[in-house]
Amino acid sequence: MNSNQDLKQVNERLDQIERKLDNLGGSQQNKRSPGVRFLIGFGITIAVIFVLMLTLGVIQFVSNVSNG
């Protein structure tokens, strides 16, 4: 009987903690405005393109040096 009550209390406490975590996660999600999210995505895209172009340039440079 005692272990049943303990189990119920543990389950209730876990439910409370889960609800608190859900509330914390929900409040963190929509903090940025759509404009800020767009600018962040745009910046990341530009950075990826820059890295790819830099990589291609290094590859071309190395292949030209080895051929010449």
C-alpha positions in Angstrom: 0.0 0.0 0.0 2.8 2.4 0.9 4.7 1.7 -2.3 1.6 2.4 -4.3 1.2 5.8 -2.7 4.9 6.5 -3.3 4.5 5.5 -7.0 1.6 7.8 -7.4 3.5 10.7 -5.8 6.5 10.1 -8.1 4.2 10.0 -11.1 2.5 13.2 -10.1 5.8 14.9 -9.6 7.1 13.7 -12.9 4.0 15.1 -14.6 4.5 18.5 -12.9 8.2 18.6 -14.1 7.1 17.6 -17.6 4.6 20.4 -17.7 7.2 22.9 -16.5 9.6 21.8 -19.1 6.9 22.0 -21.8 6.1 25.6 -20.7 9.8 26.5 -20.7 10.3 25.1 -24.2 7.2 26.9 -25.5 8.3 30.2 -24.2 11.7 29.9 -25.8 10.4 29.0 -29.3 8.8 32.2 -30.5 11.1 34.8 -29.1 12.6 36.0 -32.5 10.5 37.9 -34.9 10.2 36.6 -38.5 12.5 39.4 -39.8 15.3 38.5 -37.4 14.9 34.8 -38.3 15.0 35.7 -42.0 18.2 37.7 -41.5 19.8 34.9 -39.5 19.0 32.4 -42.3 20.2 34.8 -45.0 23.5 35.3 -43.1 24.0 31.5 -42.7 23.3 31.0 -46.4 25.8 33.7 -47.4 28.4 32.1 -45.1 27.9 28.7 -46.5 28.2 30.0 -50.1 31.3 31.9 -49.1 32.9 28.8 -47.7 32.0 26.7 -50.7 33.5 29.3 -53.1 36.6 29.5 -50.9 37.0 25.8 -51.0 36.6 25.7 -54.8 39.2 28.5 -55.2 41.7 26.6 -53.0 41.1 23.4 -55.0 41.6 25.3 -58.3 44.7 27.0 -57.0 46.3 23.7 -55.8 45.5 22.0 -59.1 47.0 24.9 -61.1 50.1 24.9 -59.0 50.6 21.1 -59.4 50.1 21.3 -63.2 52.3 24.3 -63.8 
